[in-house]
Amino acid sequence: MIRRQTLQGYELITQDDHAILAEDLARQVDAEFMHSPDPAEATFLGIRHHDAGWRLFDDLPVLSPAKIPLDVFEAPRHITHRAWLKSADKAVSVHPYAGLLVCLHGLSLSAMNVSSNSPVRFDPQQLRQQFELNKFQHQMIEKLESLRGQIGLRIDRPLRLGLADGWTDPEEEKLKHNFRFLQAMDVLSLWVCCTHLPSALSASLSRAPGQPLFRMNVHRLSAEELRLDPWIFRYDRVEARVPCRVIPSKTYSTEQELRQAYAQARTDLITVVIRPG
């Protein structure tokens, strides 16, 4: 769940709706500026389903320690790991290549959670979290290797987070290109959905497989308008729309109270215009 703080209250956007927006943005990218993904439809399906597993928690919102709806960026590992695995399973059921992209996405996100600092003292809780992280990554790596085999990608060469490490071939370059495209559309959709931008830059992406990487810069002019540079779309402006439910901006004593408010909430539509700049 993405939680937006507004004057009207908390605007709650499901991860699934955020992913649908990411797919919609991906389909509007100018093919003359950026090489279309190959395989195209399977890649779009991967973008569409990259957060489908979050329905486990979005349909029944969870309270944060502050007693407000839990935002995705506040979610603890026991939630994120289940959601990422379920997302991968849902994508695999649609198309193995889409599933491979979603596995890469989950594994990449899990790697970002690894602390670079060693504990200064024995900490059983930290050791438990590390064990759960290792277990999740092993599960995801098993899925990745199985899917790579089904698709015909090599599994007898070194891999790092599911991608070729120190070697390459045309199919690997296409996979990297498609995966970076998914990451970029994911972040661009988050720019639309979040109250505060999760990052000033997108993930790195390339105009075609094997070409140099670049990043997209964005700045917010208002809650209803973003500026993007370089401009990647085939239209001179893009209207990004995503549904939300609006609930009162307050603390909730129990999850039952939160879920009742969510079930009874009115549905609204957030519209953000993206322009060059």
C-alpha positions in Angstrom: 0.0 0.0 0.0 1.2 3.5 -0.8 0.0 6.1 1.7 -0.3 9.7 0.4 -0.8 12.5 3.0 -3.2 15.1 1.6 -5.6 17.7 3.0 -8.5 15.3 2.3 -6.9 12.5 4.4 -4.8 9.5 3.6 -5.0 8.5 -0.1 -4.3 4.8 -0.2 -3.0 3.3 -3.5 -2.6 -0.5 -3.9 0.6 -1.8 -5.2 -1.3 -3.6 -7.9 -2.7 -0.3 -9.2 0.7 1.3 -9.0 2.0 -1.6 -11.2 -0.8 -1.2 -13.7 0.2 2.5 -14.0 3.8 1.4 -14.5 2.7 -0.8 -17.4 0.6 2.0 -18.9 3.6 4.3 -18.8 5.8 1.6 -20.3 3.5 1.2 -23.3 3.7 5.0 -24.0 7.5 5.1 -24.3 8.7 6.3 -27.7 10.2 3.3 -29.6 12.3 5.7 -31.6 13.9 7.0 -28.5 14.2 3.7 -26.7 14.4 0.2 -28.2 11.2 -1.7 -27.5 11.6 -4.6 -25.1 12.1 -8.0 -26.7 10.0 -10.1 -26.0 7.7 -7.1 -25.8 4.4 -8.5 -24.4 6.1 -10.7 -21.8 8.1 -7.7 -20.6 5.0 -5.6 -20.3 3.3 -8.4 -18.4 6.3 -8.5 -16.0 5.8 -4.8 -15.4 2.1 -5.3 -14.9 2.5 -8.0 -12.4 5.7 -7.0 -10.6 3.7 -6.1 -7.4 0.7 -8.4 -7.8 1.6 -10.3 -4.6 1.0 -7.2 -2.5 -2.7 -7.9 -2.7 -2.1 -10.2 0.3 -1.7 -7.0 2.4 -3.4 -4.3 0.4 -6.8 -6.0 0.6 -6.4 -6.0 4.4 -4.4 -2.9 5.3 -1.8 -3.2 8.1 -1.1 -0.6 10.8 2.3 0.9 11.2 3.9 1.4 14.6 2.5 4.9 14.5 -1.0 3.5 14.2 -1.6 4.8 10.7 -1.8 2.8 7.4 1.5 1.0 6.8 3.3 2.4 3.7 5.2 0.0 1.4 8.5 1.7 2.3 7.8 1.0 6.0 7.0 -2.6 5.5 9.0 -5.1 7.6 10.8 -8.0 5.9 8.3 -10.7 6.9 5.8 -8.8 4.8 8.0 -7.7 1.9 9.5 -11.2 1.4 6.0 -12.8 1.2 4.8 -10.2 -1.2 7.8 -10.5 -3.5 7.6 -14.2 -3.6 3.8 -14.1 -4.3 4.4 -11.5 -7.0 6.9 -13.8 -8.7 4.5 -16.7 -8.5 1.7 -14.7 -10.0 3.9 -13.4 -12.8 5.2 -16.9 -13.6 1.7 -18.2 -13.9 1.1 -15.6 -16.7 4.4 -16.0 -18.6 7.8 -17.5 -17.6 9.8 -14.5 -19.0 7.5 -12.1 -17.0 8.2 -14.3 -14.0 11.9 -14.1 -14.5 11.8 -10.3 -14.6 9.7 -10.2 -11.4 12.1 -12.6 -9.7 15.0 -10.3 -10.7 13.1 -7.4 -9.3 12.4 -9.0 -5.9 16.0 -10.3 -5.6 17.4 -6.8 -6.4 15.1 -5.2 -3.8 16.2 -7.7 -1.2 19.9 -6.9 -1.9 19.2 -3.3 -1.2 18.0 -4.3 2.3 21.3 -5.9 3.2 23.1 -3.7 5.8 26.8 -2.9 5.0 27.5 -2.5 8.7 28.3 -5.5 10.9 26.6 -5.5 14.3 28.8 -4.1 17.1 27.5 -6.8 19.5 25.7 -10.1 19.4 22.1 -9.3 18.4 19.8 -12.4 18.1 17.1 -10.3 16.3 19.5 -9.2 13.6 20.7 -12.7 13.2 17.1 -13.9 12.8 16.5 -11.2 10.2 19.6 -12.2 8.3 18.5 -15.9 8.3 15.1 -14.9 6.9 16.8 -12.8 4.2 19.1 -15.6 3.2 16.1 -18.0 3.1 14.2 -15.7 0.9 17.1 -15.1 -1.5 17.7 -18.8 -1.8 14.0 -19.4 -2.7 14.2 -16.6 -5.3 17.5 -17.9 -6.8 16.0 -21.3 -7.2 13.0 -19.8 -9.1 15.4 -17.7 -11.2 17.5 -20.7 -12.2 14.5 -22.8 -13.1 13.0 -20.0 -15.2 16.3 -19.3 -17.0 16.5 -23.0 -17.9 12.9 -22.9 -19.2 13.6 -19.8 -21.3 16.9 -21.2 -22.7 19.2 -18.8 -20.9 22.5 -20.1 -19.6 22.8 -21.3 -16.0 26.3 -22.7 -16.3 28.1 -19.3 -16.1 28.5 -16.9 -13.1 25.4 -14.9 -12.2 25.0 -12.0 -9.8 21.5 -11.4 -8.6 20.3 -13.5 -11.5 22.1 -11.6 -14.2 25.3 -12.4 -16.1 28.4 -11.5 -14.1 31.6 -10.9 -16.1 30.2 -12.3 -19.4 27.5 -11.5 -21.8 25.7 -12.5 -25.0 22.8 -11.0 -27.0 20.0 -12.6 -24.9 21.6 -11.5 -21.7 21.9 -7.9 -22.9 18.2 -8.0 -23.8 17.4 -9.4 -20.4 19.3 -6.6 -18.7 17.7 -4.0 -20.9 14.2 -5.3 -20.1 14.9 -5.6 -16.4 16.2 -2.0 -16.2 13.1 -0.9 -18.2 10.9 -2.5 -15.5 12.8 -0.9 -12.7 12.6 2.5 -14.4 8.8 2.3 -15.0 8.4 1.1 -11.4 10.1 4.2 -10.0 8.4 6.6 -12.4 5.0 5.2 -11.3 6.2 5.7 -7.7 7.0 9.3 -8.5 3.4 9.7 -9.5 1.9 7.8 -6.6 4.0 8.9 -3.6 3.7 12.1 -1.5 7.5 12.4 -1.4 9.6 11.1 -4.3 11.5 7.9 -3.2 14.5 9.1 -5.2 15.6 12.0 -7.3 16.7 9.7 -10.1 15.3 6.6 -11.8 17.1 3.3 -12.0 19.7 3.2 -14.8 18.4 2.2 -18.2 19.6 2.1 -21.8 18.2 3.2 -25.1 18.9 -0.3 -26.5 20.5 -3.5 -25.3 24.3 -3.1 -24.8 24.2 0.7 -25.1 25.5 3.1 -22.4 23.2 3.7 -19.4 21.5 6.9 -18.5 19.2 8.1 -15.8 16.0 10.1 -15.9 15.8 13.3 -13.7 12.4 14.4 -12.4 11.2 17.3 -10.3 7.8 18.1 -9.0 6.2 21.4 -9.9 3.1 20.6 -7.8 1.1 17.6 -6.6 -0.5 17.5 -10.1 2.6 17.9 -12.3 6.0 16.4 -12.8 8.8 17.3 -15.2 10.9 14.6 -16.7 14.3 14.8 -18.4 15.2 13.3 -20.8 11.8 12.9 -22.4 11.1 9.3 -23.2 7.5 9.3 -24.3 6.0 9.5 -27.8 3.5 12.2 -26.8 4.3 15.8 -25.7 2.6 15.1 -22.3 1.4 12.1 -20.4 -1.5 12.0 -18.0 -0.9 9.4 -15.3 -4.0 8.2 -13.5 -4.2 5.9 -10.6 -7.2 5.0 -8.3 -7.1 5.4 -4.6 -9.3 5.2 -1.5 -9.5 8.1 0.8 -9.8 7.6 4.6 -9.6 10.1 7.5 -6.1 11.2 8.4 -5.8 10.1 12.0 -4.4 7.3 14.1 -6.4 4.0 14.3 -6.7 2.0 17.5 -6.9 -1.4 15.8 -6.4 -2.9 12.4 -10.1 -3.8 12.4 -10.9 -0.1 12.6 -8.5 0.7 9.8 -9.9 -2.1 7.6 -13.4 -1.0 8.2 -12.6 2.6 7.2 -10.8 1.3 4.1 -13.7 -1.0 3.1 -16.2 1.9 3.4 -13.9 4.6 1.9 -14.9 6.5 -1.3 -12.8 5.8 -4.4 -11.0 8.7 -6.0 -8.8 9.1 -9.0 -5.4 10.8 -8.8 -4.2 12.5 -12.0 -0.6 13.7 -12.5 0.5 15.3 -15.7 4.1 14.5 -16.8 5.8 17.0 -19.1 9.3 17.4 -20.6 11.8 19.3 -18.6 
